[in-house]
Amino acid sequence: MKNKTQAWISAARPRTLPLSISGILVGSAYAYLDIAFAKAELESAFGENVINIPVSSLYNALFNWWIPVLALLTTLGFQILSNFANDYGDGVKGTDNHERIGPMRAIQSGIIQPAEMKRVIIITSILTFMCAIALIYVSLGLEQLVDSLLFLGLGIAAIWAAIKYTVGDNAYGYRGLGDVFVFIFFGPVSVIGIYYLITSILSWQLILPSISIGLLSVTVLNLNNMRDIKSDLKAGKNTIPVKLGLAKSKKLHYTYIISALVAMTLFLLIQFTEAANLGISFQWILFLPVLAFIPLIAHLFTVKKTASSVLLDPELKKVALSTFLLALLSVISVLVIS
């Protein structure tokens, strides 16, 4: 890093941002699709002079584009906050040292001082929280006060989780709990949360894609931790790969990706069946997101034959971008069929 501007950009870790918004894109896409399904079913019911509306609020819903836009901004804020906090936490603890694999961190480089990073973390927290409040207000208003307070609590919890991953004496990332928090916030909270904000409905079907996105997000973290297993062990950062060792962590890695594939395929089968029952054309396009697993399966073979954890670094980008591709293909398939 040659100057402070480059150091701040590097600290924000732009390559992590597409992964962070994947859940929002998936949840928004299938909210849009279910609204389209609901309208098709309503038209069919009226055509037969039969009104059979199980969930009238969904049938009358209009897709508010401001909701996913504000959700994307809020999620990007949370991810950048997490990256700044991770740089700060690992930097002051000495975890980021000459033995660490991957790009040099901002505090590690000496270009940005811990006090500067701490100020920016506070500012980023405030701005992100303001985005979260705007998202909640646009989605729920003051009429749904209980729901608004619940999502406000989730926003506060997300800020806490972003900071406490590596910051403080009891940072959960140093106790092997990072995977749990990543799964929860990148998976169910992101996918099911945005779906609810758009439709005001909790759909059990959305559990499946939320599991898929959550597991793929954990896969990226697991890969990162496998890469850093030696330096983390010396620094006392007890991630799951540090606890399990490289061989068992690889097996867990395979389980994450295969389980994500199964969960997403089951969900798409449900969507395909519903589209077929409604007589919607081109329903096969709904399986388009499965194509994103082709590079992921190839990635598994690379991980299997890679003996040194140091050589896993290039795979991080592949998994993150494949997850983002899954989200984009979900959006594309929904727009085509709707």
C-alpha positions in Angstrom: 0.0 0.0 0.0 1.6 3.3 -1.1 -0.7 5.9 0.6 -3.5 6.3 3.1 -6.3 6.3 0.5 -5.2 2.9 -0.7 -4.9 1.7 2.8 -8.5 2.7 3.6 -9.8 1.0 0.5 -7.8 -2.1 1.3 -9.2 -2.0 4.9 -12.7 -1.9 3.5 -11.8 -5.2 1.6 -13.9 -4.6 -1.5 -13.6 -8.3 -2.6 -15.8 -9.3 0.4 -18.7 -6.9 -0.5 -20.3 -9.0 -3.3 -20.6 -12.0 -0.8 -22.2 -9.8 1.8 -25.1 -8.7 -0.4 -25.8 -12.1 -1.8 -28.4 -12.9 0.8 -30.2 -9.6 0.2 -30.3 -10.3 -3.6 -31.7 -13.8 -3.1 -34.3 -12.8 -0.5 -35.5 -9.9 -2.7 -35.6 -12.0 -5.8 -37.8 -14.7 -4.3 -40.0 -12.0 -2.6 -40.5 -10.6 -6.1 -41.3 -14.1 -7.5 -43.8 -14.9 -4.8 -45.6 -11.7 -5.4 -45.8 -12.6 -9.1 -47.1 -16.1 -8.2 -49.7 -14.5 -5.9 -50.9 -12.2 -8.6 -51.1 -15.1 -11.1 -53.1 -17.1 -8.6 -55.4 -14.2 -7.9 -56.1 -13.7 -11.6 -56.8 -17.4 -11.9 -59.2 -17.3 -9.0 -61.1 -14.4 -10.4 -61.2 -16.1 -13.8 -63.0 -19.0 -12.2 -65.1 -16.7 -10.0 -63.5 -18.3 -7.0 -61.7 -16.1 -4.4 -59.3 -18.2 -2.5 -56.6 -16.1 -1.0 -54.7 -17.7 1.8 -52.5 -14.7 2.5 -54.3 -11.6 1.3 -51.5 -9.2 2.3 -49.1 -11.0 -0.1 -51.6 -10.9 -2.9 -52.1 -7.2 -2.5 -48.4 -6.4 -2.0 -46.5 -4.2 -4.4 -42.8 -4.6 -4.7 -41.2 -1.6 -3.1 -37.8 -1.2 -4.7 -36.6 1.2 -2.0 -36.6 -1.7 0.5 -33.9 -3.8 -1.3 -31.9 -0.7 -2.1 -31.8 0.4 1.5 -31.1 -3.2 2.6 -28.1 -3.3 0.2 -26.7 -0.1 1.6 -27.2 -1.3 5.2 -25.6 -4.6 4.5 -22.6 -3.0 2.8 -22.3 -0.8 5.8 -22.3 -3.8 8.1 -19.7 -5.6 6.0 -17.3 -2.6 5.8 -17.8 -2.0 9.5 -16.9 -5.7 10.2 -13.8 -5.4 7.9 -12.6 -2.3 9.7 -13.2 -3.9 13.1 -11.4 -7.1 12.0 -8.4 -5.0 10.8 -8.4 -3.2 14.1 -8.9 -6.2 16.4 -6.3 -8.4 14.7 -3.9 -5.5 14.3 -3.8 -4.5 18.0 -3.7 -8.1 19.1 -0.7 -8.8 16.9 -2.5 -11.5 14.9 -1.7 -9.7 11.7 2.1 -10.2 11.5 4.7 -11.2 9.0 3.5 -14.9 9.1 0.0 -14.0 8.0 -0.9 -15.1 4.5 -2.9 -12.8 2.2 -2.9 -9.0 1.6 -1.3 -6.8 4.2 -3.8 -5.2 6.6 -4.0 -1.4 7.1 -2.9 -1.3 10.7 -0.4 -4.0 10.1 1.2 -1.8 7.4 1.6 1.1 9.9 -0.1 3.5 7.4 -3.2 3.7 9.5 -3.0 4.0 13.3 -5.3 2.1 15.7 -6.8 5.4 17.0 -7.7 6.4 13.4 -9.3 3.1 12.7 -11.3 3.3 16.0 -12.7 6.7 15.0 -13.8 5.4 11.6 -15.4 2.3 13.2 -17.6 4.6 15.3 -18.5 6.8 12.3 -19.3 3.7 10.2 -21.4 2.3 13.0 -23.5 5.5 13.2 -24.0 5.8 9.4 -24.9 2.1 9.1 -27.4 2.3 12.0 -29.0 5.3 10.3 -29.4 3.3 7.1 -31.0 0.5 9.1 -33.5 2.9 10.7 -34.4 4.2 7.2 -34.9 0.6 6.0 -37.1 -0.3 8.9 -39.2 2.9 8.5 -39.7 2.4 4.8 -40.5 -1.3 5.2 -42.7 -1.3 8.4 -43.4 2.3 9.3 -44.7 3.1 12.7 -47.8 1.0 12.3 -45.9 -2.3 12.9 -44.1 -1.1 16.1 -43.3 -4.6 17.5 -41.8 -5.7 14.2 -39.9 -2.4 13.8 -38.4 -2.8 17.3 -37.4 -6.4 16.5 -35.6 -5.4 13.4 -34.0 -2.5 15.2 -32.7 -5.0 17.7 -31.3 -7.1 14.9 -29.5 -4.0 13.5 -27.9 -3.3 16.9 -27.0 -7.0 17.2 -25.4 -6.9 13.7 -23.3 -3.9 14.7 -22.2 -5.7 17.9 -21.4 -8.9 15.9 -19.4 -6.9 13.3 -17.2 -5.3 16.0 -16.9 -8.1 18.5 -15.6 -10.6 15.9 -12.0 -9.7 16.7 -12.3 -6.6 19.0 -12.0 -7.0 22.8 -10.8 -9.6 25.3 -13.8 -11.9 24.6 -13.8 -11.6 20.8 -15.9 -14.5 19.6 -13.8 -15.0 16.4 -11.0 -16.1 18.7 -13.1 -18.8 20.2 -14.2 -20.5 17.0 -17.7 -18.9 17.0 -17.3 -16.7 13.9 -18.8 -19.4 11.7 -22.0 -19.4 13.7 -22.5 -15.7 13.5 -21.6 -15.6 9.8 -24.2 -18.3 9.1 -26.9 -16.5 11.1 -26.4 -13.0 9.7 -25.4 -13.8 6.1 -28.0 -16.6 5.9 -31.4 -16.5 7.7 -31.2 -12.9 8.9 -30.3 -11.6 5.5 -32.5 -13.8 3.2 -35.6 -14.3 5.4 -35.3 -10.8 6.9 -35.4 -9.0 3.5 -38.2 -11.3 2.3 -40.3 -10.3 5.4 -39.6 -6.6 5.0 -40.8 -6.8 1.4 -43.8 -9.1 1.9 -44.7 -8.9 5.6 -44.8 -12.7 5.5 -42.6 -15.4 7.1 -42.3 -18.2 4.6 -40.8 -21.6 5.7 -39.6 -22.2 2.1 -37.1 -19.4 2.5 -35.3 -21.4 5.1 -33.7 -23.4 2.3 -32.0 -20.7 0.3 -31.1 -19.0 3.5 -29.3 -22.1 4.6 -27.6 -22.3 1.2 -26.3 -18.7 1.3 -25.4 -19.0 5.0 -23.3 -22.2 4.4 -21.5 -20.7 1.4 -20.7 -17.6 3.4 -19.3 -19.9 6.2 -17.4 -21.7 3.5 -15.5 -18.5 2.7 -14.7 -18.0 6.3 -13.6 -21.6 6.7 -11.3 -21.3 3.7 -9.8 -18.1 5.1 -9.2 -19.8 8.5 -7.7 -22.9 6.8 -5.3 -20.6 5.0 -4.3 -18.9 8.2 -4.3 -22.0 10.4 -0.6 -21.7 11.3 -0.5 -18.0 12.1 -3.8 -18.2 14.0 -2.5 -21.1 16.1 0.6 -19.1 17.1 -1.5 -16.0 17.8 -4.0 -17.9 20.0 -6.9 -17.4 17.6 -8.8 -20.7 18.1 -10.8 -20.9 14.9 -12.5 -24.1 13.9 -9.7 -25.2 11.6 -7.2 -24.5 14.4 -9.3 -26.8 16.6 -10.0 -29.5 14.0 -6.8 -29.4 11.9 -6.5 -29.1 8.2 -7.7 -32.6 7.2 -10.9 -32.5 9.2 -11.5 -28.9 8.2 -11.4 -29.9 4.6 -14.1 -32.5 5.2 -16.2 -29.9 6.9 -15.6 -27.7 3.9 -17.0 -30.3 1.5 -20.0 -30.8 3.8 -20.8 -27.0 3.6 -20.8 -26.8 -0.1 -22.7 -30.1 -0.8 -25.3 -29.2 1.8 -25.7 -25.7 0.2 -26.3 -27.4 -3.2 -28.9 -29.8 -1.8 -30.8 -27.0 0.1 -30.9 -24.7 -3.0 -31.9 -27.5 -5.3 -34.8 -28.5 -3.0 -36.0 -24.9 -2.9 -35.9 -24.5 -6.7 -37.8 -27.7 -7.0 -40.6 -26.2 -4.9 -40.5 -23.0 -6.9 -40.6 -25.0 -10.2 -43.6 -27.0 -9.0 -45.5 -23.9 -8.0 -44.8 -22.2 -11.3 -45.9 -25.3 -13.2 -49.1 -25.5 -11.2 -49.9 -21.9 -12.1 -49.2 -22.6 -15.8 -46.3 -20.2 -15.9 -44.0 -20.6 -19.0 -40.3 -21.2 -19.0 -40.3 -22.6 -15.5 -37.1 -24.5 -16.1 -35.3 -21.1 -16.0 -35.8 -21.2 -12.2 -32.9 -23.8 -12.0 -30.5 -21.3 -13.5 -28.8 -20.6 -10.0 -27.6 -24.2 -9.9 -25.0 -23.3 -12.5 -23.2 -21.4 -9.8 -22.3 -24.6 -8.2 -20.2 -25.8 -11.1 -17.2 -23.7 -10.2 -17.8 -24.6 -6.5 -17.6 -28.4 -7.3 -14.4 -27.7 -9.2 -13.2 -25.8 -6.2 -13.7 -28.9 -4.0 -11.3 -30.9 -6.1 -8.7 -28.1 -5.8 -9.1 -28.1 -2.0 -8.8 -31.8 -1.9 -5.5 -32.0 -3.8 -4.0 -28.9 -2.1 -1.6 -30.1 0.6 -0.4 -26.7 1.9 -3.0 -24.4 3.5 -1.0 -21.4 2.2 -2.0 -22.3 -1.4 -5.7 -22.0 -0.6 -5.6 -18.2 -0.7 -6.6 -17.9 -4.5 -9.7 -20.0 -3.8 -11.2 -17.4 -1.5 -12.2 -15.2 -4.4 -13.6 -18.1 -6.4 -16.0 -19.2 -3.6 -17.1 -15.6 -2.8 -17.7 -14.8 -6.5 -19.5 -18.1 -7.0 -21.9 -17.2 -4.2 -22.5 -13.8 -5.7 -23.1 -15.5 -9.1 -25.7 -17.7 -7.4 -27.5 -14.6 -6.2 -27.3 -12.9 -9.6 -28.6 -16.0 -11.4 -31.5 -16.1 -8.9 -32.4 -12.5 -9.8 -32.1 -13.1 -13.5 -34.2 -16.3 -13.4 -36.9 -14.5 -11.4 -37.0 -11.5 -13.8 -37.2 -13.8 -16.8 -40.1 -15.9 -15.5 -42.0 -13.0 -13.9 
